């Protein structure tokens, strides 16, 4: 049995039900000029529990076709995004 591809990326959008859009970045080198090139690609991934938020770092894995666009699923959330409200900063300033 062949192993499934795994990619790491950042969640761009989570506005759909059980679906997130994940951006992966690959760095390659130009063969002639040896300049580093950053290329990105977006993937629609299945998020069964709607647990991902915008800005999370996630690992996605190849799977069978789940819909017209979804061929990937979220395996795990590597790093949660910082909260946008800044509640942690306010509480830290009040305690100081």
Z-matrix of the N, CA and C atoms (Angstrom, degrees):
N
C 1 1.453
C 2 1.526 1 109.28
N 3 1.300 2 116.21 1 132.95
C 4 1.457 3 120.95 2 -178.71
C 5 1.526 4 110.37 3 -77.09
N 6 1.334 5 115.74 4 145.54
C 7 1.461 6 119.17 5 177.50
C 8 1.513 7 109.61 6 -77.31
N 9 1.302 8 115.13 7 150.74
C 10 1.461 9 120.68 8 -179.22
C 11 1.520 10 109.95 9 -89.31
N 12 1.321 11 115.06 10 146.24
C 13 1.463 12 120.16 11 179.72
C 14 1.520 13 109.56 12 -70.34
N 15 1.319 14 114.70 13 144.65
C 16 1.468 15 121.38 14 174.76
C 17 1.516 16 108.51 15 -128.01
N 18 1.320 17 115.83 16 138.22
C 19 1.456 18 122.13 17 178.74
C 20 1.525 19 109.22 18 -131.14
N 21 1.316 20 115.61 19 153.50
C 22 1.457 21 121.85 20 175.87
C 23 1.518 22 108.29 21 -113.38
N 24 1.323 23 116.07 22 136.06
C 25 1.459 24 119.38 23 -179.33
C 26 1.515 25 111.73 24 -158.89
N 27 1.321 26 114.91 25 -175.77
C 28 1.455 27 122.44 26 -177.77
C 29 1.519 28 109.42 27 -115.13
N 30 1.330 29 116.38 28 138.44
C 31 1.455 30 121.36 29 -179.41
C 32 1.528 31 109.03 30 -74.19
N 33 1.341 32 115.83 31 123.14
C 34 1.465 33 120.91 32 177.82
C 35 1.518 34 111.84 33 -91.61
N 36 1.343 35 116.23 34 -44.22
C 37 1.466 36 121.04 35 -177.09
C 38 1.515 37 109.31 36 -141.17
N 39 1.328 38 114.84 37 146.02
C 40 1.458 39 120.86 38 175.39
C 41 1.523 40 110.57 39 -135.81
N 42 1.319 41 117.53 40 29.02
C 43 1.459 42 121.48 41 -174.32
C 44 1.519 43 113.31 42 -74.90
N 45 1.333 44 118.64 43 -18.05
C 46 1.455 45 121.32 44 179.66
C 47 1.529 46 110.29 45 -89.64
N 48 1.326 47 116.62 46 158.50
C 49 1.450 48 121.44 47 179.75
C 50 1.529 49 109.68 48 -77.92
N 51 1.339 50 116.65 49 123.21
C 52 1.466 51 124.35 50 178.70
C 53 1.528 52 113.70 51 60.21
N 54 1.325 53 117.63 52 23.13
C 55 1.461 54 121.73 53 178.13
C 56 1.518 55 109.26 54 -138.21
N 57 1.324 56 116.10 55 136.22
C 58 1.464 57 121.50 56 173.41
C 59 1.517 58 108.07 57 -127.87
N 60 1.320 59 115.54 58 155.24
C 61 1.453 60 121.13 59 175.09
C 62 1.521 61 107.00 60 -107.56
N 63 1.329 62 115.34 61 122.58
C 64 1.464 63 122.22 62 -174.45
C 65 1.520 64 108.79 63 -113.99
N 66 1.337 65 117.03 64 130.55
C 67 1.463 66 122.19 65 176.88
C 68 1.524 67 108.91 66 -101.39
N 69 1.328 68 115.42 67 125.01
C 70 1.464 69 121.07 68 175.22
C 71 1.520 70 108.46 69 -107.97
N 72 1.317 71 116.47 70 145.96
C 73 1.460 72 121.95 71 -179.66
C 74 1.522 73 108.42 72 -119.81
N 75 1.332 74 116.05 73 129.06
C 76 1.458 75 120.47 74 175.49
C 77 1.523 76 108.49 75 -118.27
N 78 1.314 77 115.33 76 141.02
C 79 1.461 78 121.52 77 -179.86
C 80 1.519 79 107.83 78 -112.97
N 81 1.321 80 115.42 79 125.18
C 82 1.461 81 120.57 80 177.56
C 83 1.528 82 108.20 81 -131.44
N 84 1.315 83 115.20 82 170.84
C 85 1.453 84 120.11 83 -177.85
C 86 1.519 85 109.03 84 -115.70
N 87 1.327 86 115.70 85 135.55
C 88 1.459 87 120.46 86 176.91
C 89 1.525 88 109.13 87 -65.79
N 90 1.340 89 117.83 88 129.97
C 91 1.460 90 119.12 89 -175.59
C 92 1.529 91 114.49 90 -65.72
N 93 1.314 92 117.16 91 -29.48
C 94 1.460 93 119.90 92 -177.47
C 95 1.525 94 112.22 93 -90.01
N 96 1.341 95 116.89 94 -47.96
C 97 1.464 96 120.70 95 -172.32
C 98 1.531 97 113.93 96 -100.33
N 99 1.310 98 118.24 97 -2.85
C 100 1.459 99 123.69 98 179.98
C 101 1.529 100 113.33 99 54.91
N 102 1.310 101 117.11 100 29.15
C 103 1.459 102 120.77 101 176.72
C 104 1.528 103 108.66 102 -88.78
N 105 1.324 104 116.33 103 140.30
C 106 1.456 105 121.13 104 177.98
C 107 1.533 106 108.98 105 -75.44
N 108 1.331 107 116.15 106 130.18
C 109 1.463 108 121.91 107 179.91
C 110 1.522 109 109.19 108 -116.31
N 111 1.339 110 116.84 109 130.24
C 112 1.457 111 121.95 110 176.18
C 113 1.519 112 107.78 111 -102.40
N 114 1.309 113 115.55 112 121.67
C 115 1.469 114 120.59 113 178.41
C 116 1.514 115 107.65 114 -120.86
N 117 1.319 116 115.78 115 142.36
C 118 1.456 117 119.38 116 178.61
C 119 1.523 118 110.55 117 -123.03
N 120 1.325 119 114.84 118 156.62
C 121 1.445 120 121.73 119 177.52
C 122 1.518 121 108.06 120 -146.09
N 123 1.329 122 116.53 121 140.95
C 124 1.452 123 121.72 122 -179.75
C 125 1.521 124 110.23 123 -101.91
N 126 1.323 125 115.89 124 139.49
C 127 1.453 126 122.57 125 178.63
C 128 1.524 127 109.56 126 -126.34
N 129 1.337 128 117.07 127 139.45
C 130 1.450 129 122.00 128 170.37
C 131 1.527 130 106.64 129 -86.73
N 132 1.321 131 117.10 130 124.80
C 133 1.460 132 121.17 131 -176.98
C 134 1.520 133 110.12 132 -126.55
N 135 1.328 134 115.21 133 146.95
C 136 1.460 135 122.30 134 -179.39
C 137 1.520 136 109.65 135 -83.08
N 138 1.338 137 116.58 136 126.00
C 139 1.464 138 123.07 137 178.49
C 140 1.527 139 106.82 138 -120.18
N 141 1.315 140 116.90 139 93.79
C 142 1.464 141 122.31 140 -170.34
C 143 1.523 142 112.95 141 -58.13
N 144 1.330 143 117.76 142 -41.31
C 145 1.467 144 121.02 143 -173.90
C 146 1.527 145 113.70 144 -98.12
N 147 1.315 146 118.36 145 5.62
C 148 1.472 147 122.38 146 -175.33
C 149 1.533 148 110.53 147 52.30
N 150 1.323 149 117.08 148 42.49
C 151 1.461 150 121.35 149 -175.29
C 152 1.522 151 113.39 150 -92.14
N 153 1.321 152 118.77 151 -14.78
C 154 1.465 153 121.97 152 -176.06
C 155 1.523 154 111.00 153 -84.27
N 156 1.319 155 114.74 154 141.31
C 157 1.459 156 122.17 155 175.46
C 158 1.523 157 108.79 156 -117.20
N 159 1.312 158 116.76 157 162.13
C 160 1.457 159 121.66 158 179.15
C 161 1.527 160 109.10 159 -62.18
N 162 1.327 161 116.34 160 130.12
C 163 1.461 162 121.81 161 179.84
C 164 1.512 163 114.21 162 98.84
N 165 1.328 164 118.79 163 -9.87
C 166 1.468 165 121.68 164 178.49
C 167 1.525 166 110.49 165 -68.14
N 168 1.332 167 116.79 166 144.76
C 169 1.473 168 122.00 167 170.37
C 170 1.513 169 106.94 168 -92.61
N 171 1.329 170 116.98 169 124.87
C 172 1.456 171 121.37 170 -175.49
C 173 1.521 172 110.91 171 -130.91
N 174 1.331 173 115.30 172 159.38
C 175 1.455 174 122.37 173 171.40
C 176 1.520 175 106.61 174 -107.40
N 177 1.346 176 116.13 175 127.30
C 178 1.459 177 120.50 176 177.84
C 179 1.523 178 108.77 177 -114.18
N 180 1.323 179 115.50 178 152.08
C 181 1.456 180 121.39 179 -176.56
C 182 1.525 181 109.38 180 -131.00
N 183 1.313 182 114.59 181 144.09
C 184 1.452 183 122.13 182 177.96
C 185 1.529 184 109.91 183 -62.92
N 186 1.328 185 117.46 184 142.22
C 187 1.451 186 121.50 185 178.79
C 188 1.527 187 109.69 186 -148.41
N 189 1.310 188 116.12 187 -179.64
C 190 1.462 189 119.72 188 177.73
C 191 1.532 190 109.07 189 -67.26
N 192 1.324 191 119.02 190 160.58
C 193 1.465 192 120.21 191 178.06
C 194 1.529 193 111.46 192 -62.02
N 195 1.310 194 116.49 193 122.43
C 196 1.463 195 122.20 194 179.28
C 197 1.520 196 111.92 195 -98.86
N 198 1.323 197 116.49 196 -24.66
C 199 1.463 198 122.39 197 175.52
C 200 1.529 199 106.56 198 -160.03
N 201 1.312 200 116.16 199 -168.46
C 202 1.463 201 119.29 200 -177.75
C 203 1.525 202 111.84 201 -63.37
N 204 1.312 203 117.43 202 -35.64
C 205 1.464 204 121.23 203 -176.17
C 206 1.535 205 113.81 204 -107.21
N 207 1.321 206 118.01 205 -23.45
C 208 1.466 207 120.69 206 -171.99
C 209 1.520 208 111.72 207 -89.67
N 210 1.324 209 115.66 208 117.06
C 211 1.459 210 123.11 209 173.98
C 212 1.522 211 110.57 210 -128.79
N 213 1.311 212 118.32 211 10.64
C 214 1.461 213 123.82 212 -177.41
C 215 1.522 214 108.90 213 -132.63
N 216 1.336 215 116.65 214 155.99
C 217 1.457 216 121.43 215 175.12
C 218 1.524 217 109.21 216 -134.36
N 219 1.316 218 116.08 217 151.40
C 220 1.459 219 121.87 218 178.72
C 221 1.521 220 107.79 219 -78.67
N 222 1.331 221 115.85 220 124.13
C 223 1.460 222 121.24 221 -179.83
C 224 1.526 223 110.00 222 -91.86
N 225 1.336 224 116.76 223 -47.67
C 226 1.457 225 119.32 224 179.39
C 227 1.522 226 110.34 225 -157.43
N 228 1.327 227 114.75 226 154.79
C 229 1.461 228 121.90 227 174.83
C 230 1.523 229 106.48 228 -94.37
N 231 1.333 230 115.66 229 115.93
C 232 1.460 231 120.90 230 -176.98
C 233 1.519 232 110.67 231 -78.23
N 234 1.343 233 115.85 232 -44.62
C 235 1.460 234 120.44 233 -176.56
C 236 1.517 235 108.55 234 -145.15
N 237 1.328 236 116.23 235 126.91
C 238 1.459 237 120.42 236 178.42
C 239 1.528 238 108.99 237 -77.49
N 240 1.337 239 115.63 238 149.34
C 241 1.464 240 121.00 239 178.88
C 242 1.523 241 109.54 240 -75.12
N 243 1.309 242 115.56 241 153.66
C 244 1.455 243 120.14 242 175.12
C 245 1.514 244 108.83 243 -69.36
N 246 1.329 245 116.61 244 145.83
C 247 1.467 246 119.83 245 179.90
C 248 1.519 247 109.17 246 -70.17
N 249 1.329 248 115.77 247 139.71
C 250 1.462 249 120.34 248 -177.55
C 251 1.514 250 112.51 249 -79.05
N 252 1.336 251 117.18 250 -21.82
C 253 1.455 252 120.67 251 -176.59
C 254 1.513 253 113.24 252 -67.93
N 255 1.324 254 117.64 253 -24.85
C 256 1.456 255 120.64 254 -179.04
C 257 1.509 256 112.70 255 74.55
N 258 1.344 257 118.32 256 25.15
C 259 1.455 258 121.77 257 -179.71
C 260 1.518 259 111.39 258 -61.56
N 261 1.326 260 116.84 259 -35.11
C 262 1.456 261 120.44 260 -179.20
C 263 1.530 262 110.79 261 -64.83
N 264 1.320 263 117.37 262 -38.84
C 265 1.456 264 120.77 263 179.51
C 266 1.520 265 110.84 264 -67.05
N 267 1.328 266 117.99 265 -43.00
C 268 1.457 267 121.32 266 -178.97
C 269 1.520 268 111.14 267 -62.40
N 270 1.331 269 116.24 268 -44.26
C 271 1.459 270 119.25 269 179.97
C 272 1.520 271 111.72 270 -66.87
N 273 1.334 272 116.87 271 -34.72
C 274 1.460 273 120.30 272 179.46
C 275 1.525 274 110.53 273 -68.16
N 276 1.335 275 117.30 274 -37.53
C 277 1.464 276 120.20 275 179.91
C 278 1.526 277 110.82 276 -71.26
N 279 1.339 278 118.12 277 -35.85
C 280 1.449 279 121.06 278 179.53
C 281 1.514 280 111.37 279 -68.41
N 282 1.332 281 117.16 280 -33.30
C 283 1.455 282 120.52 281 -179.56
C 284 1.520 283 112.67 282 -76.88
N 285 1.326 284 117.93 283 -22.52
C 286 1.459 285 121.72 284 -176.94
C 287 1.506 286 112.77 285 -77.81
